[in-house]
Amino acid sequence: MTNSERLRALPSVDVLLRHENVVNLRDHVTQAQITTWVREVVQECREHLLKDQLAINTCLTGWIVDRVLHKANADLGQRLQPVINATGVVLHTNLGRSPMPEQAIRAAENASRYTNVELDLESGRRSKRGHRVMALLAELTGAEDALVVNNCAAATVLVLQALAAGQEVVVSRGQLVEIGGGFRLPDVFRAAGVTLREVGTTNRTYLRDYEAAVNENTGAVIRVHRSNFSLSGFVTEPGIDELVQMERPDSVAVIDDLGSGSMIDMTPYGLEEPNVIDSVRSGADISLFSGDKLFGGPQAGILVGKKRWIEKLRRSPIMRAMRVDKLTLAALEATTEIHLSGKALTELPTLQMITTNPDTIRQRCETLISRINHPDVAKLIPCESQVGGGSVPGFNLASFAVQITGFPPHHLARHLRTGETPVQTRVTDDSLILDLRTVSDSQLPVLATNINAAIANSEIPANTEPVAE
Ligand SMILES: *Cc1c(COP(=O)(O)O)cnc(C)c1O
C-alpha cells in the first residue's frame, strides 16, 4: 500500500477529537481552538502522505495527536508564568518590571478573595477605597494627601486633565520626552485636552522662561524627569524648588513628574534619581511616580501632594476609570509598609538586587558553574548590569556573569526560554550570558538543571546559523 492509498486510513476529525489526550486539552483551551488545531494537523498529514513523506508504518493517529499536543504546548507556553531573569536588567519591562516583595505577594493573594476594600470593619460602614494605603503614602513622603491610579502615565493624564483641561500647561522643551512604547508627552497633552506651552530650548531653560509663559490661560506648570536619557554639557534648567517659588496665580499648580520614584538616597550606589521626599519637601503641589520602578512594588501611578489638589483629582470623573483594583492596593500597602519600616534596601527585591555587591554575584556564579555538568563550557566573566525600566540612563552596575560557549547561543537561549521554568538570558555573537544579579540563590538549582537540559538538547554543532528570534 502506498502512502497515497493510506489517505483513506486517515482518521476523521471527529474520531481525533474523541482521543483521550485531545479531550484532556479541554481543561485549558476551547473546543473551537482544539478543532482548528486538529483540522490543521490532519491537513498537514494529508499533504505528507501525498508527497510520500511519511514512513509507511507511521501510526497516523499517533502522528496527528502528537502534533496537536505540540501546538497546545506552544500555546500554553505563552501563558503568564514565572520566568527566571538572568539578564541582569533589574527593572526588565518585558518581564514585568519590579518583582514584588513577598509581603506584597501574600497581601495581594489574601485580598484576591472577599476583602474589606470598602468596608470599615469597626463601624460596619462603607469606607473610602484604599484610604489606609493613601494615608501611608502621605506619611512616607511627607505629603498632605495621596492618590493611586493604574500607572504613572495615567497619573500624568489625570493631573493634566483634571487641573488644566482647556488651558495651557507650561513645560520645558528639554523635557518633552518619549517614555517608551510610543508614549510621547506632546500626545499625552493633546489627549488630556490641554495646550502645550513649550518654553526654553532643548538644552537651556531658565526660570524667567517659565515666568514669561505663565498667564491667565495657564492651568499648570509641569517638570518631567528625563528618565531614559540624559543631557550633559551646556545645560541648565530650574529645579522643582525654584519652580514652586515662582510668582503665579493661586490656580496654577506646579507638578513634578518623577517617573522612577526613589524614596531613599541612592547616591551611595551611584544612582542619581530624583527623590520623592525631596520633591514634596520642595513644595511641589503634586509629585507623581510609578509604583513598579524604584518604589519596588506593583504597577501603579502614585500621586502625592497638597490636599486641595489631590482632592480635586479625586473628584475628577476620569478618576473612576483609572482606579486600581484591590490586589494592587493590597500589594502597594505592603510595599509602603516596608518603606516605612526602613527595611526597603533589604526587603524590596528591586533595591536589594540593585545594591547587591559584585562579590556576592561572583560567588553565585561560581556556585552555578559548579552545578553545570560540562564545566569546560561555562566560565565566570565580569559584566555590567542595568537598572532598566527606562531609568538611570547610561548607568551600569558592575556585576558578574556565567558565559556559556561552544553551542549556538540562539539555540541555547530558546531552549532555556521554552523549558520547564523559562529563563531569559543575554545573547552575544558567540555566547550566552547569564548575569546573576537578578537571580536569587534559591533559583540556582532550577537554573542549573535547565542549563544542563538545554546543553544536552543543543545537539546542533556550534557555528551554525542562528534561528530567527
Ligand atoms: C516611567 C515614566 C512614566 C510612565 O510610568 P508608567 O508607570 O510606566 O506608566 C511617566 N513619566 C516618567 C518621567 C517616567 O519615567
The ligand as an SDF file (V2000), in Angstrom:
LIG
                    3D

 15 15  0  0  0  0  0  0  0  0999 V2000
    8.1870   55.6460   33.5000 C   0  0  0  0  0  0  0  0  0  0  0  0
    7.6890   57.0340   33.4510 C   0  0  0  0  0  0  0  0  0  0  0  0
    6.3470   57.3020   33.2040 C   0  0  0  0  0  0  0  0  0  0  0  0
    5.3680   56.1990   32.9050 C   0  0  0  0  0  0  0  0  0  0  0  0
    5.1900   55.4180   34.0050 O   0  0  0  0  0  0  0  0  0  0  0  0
    4.3250   54.0760   33.8810 P   0  0  0  0  0  0  0  0  0  0  0  0
    4.1710   53.6620   35.2930 O   0  0  0  0  0  0  0  0  0  0  0  0
    5.1120   53.1550   33.0340 O   0  0  0  0  0  0  0  0  0  0  0  0
    3.0350   54.4480   33.2460 O   0  0  0  0  0  0  0  0  0  0  0  0
    5.9310   58.6170   33.2030 C   0  0  0  0  0  0  0  0  0  0  0  0
    6.7960   59.6250   33.4180 N   0  0  0  0  0  0  0  0  0  0  0  0
    8.1060   59.4020   33.6510 C   0  0  0  0  0  0  0  0  0  0  0  0
    9.0010   60.5680   33.8740 C   0  0  0  0  0  0  0  0  0  0  0  0
    8.5900   58.1020   33.6840 C   0  0  0  0  0  0  0  0  0  0  0  0
    9.8790   57.8680   33.9380 O   0  0  0  0  0  0  0  0  0  0  0  0
  1  2  1  0
  2  3  1  0
  2 14  2  0
  3  4  1  0
  3 10  2  0
  4  5  1  0
  5  6  1  0
  6  7  2  0
  6  8  1  0
  6  9  1  0
 10 11  1  0
 11 12  2  0
 12 13  1  0
 12 14  1  0
 14 15  1  0
M  END
$$$$
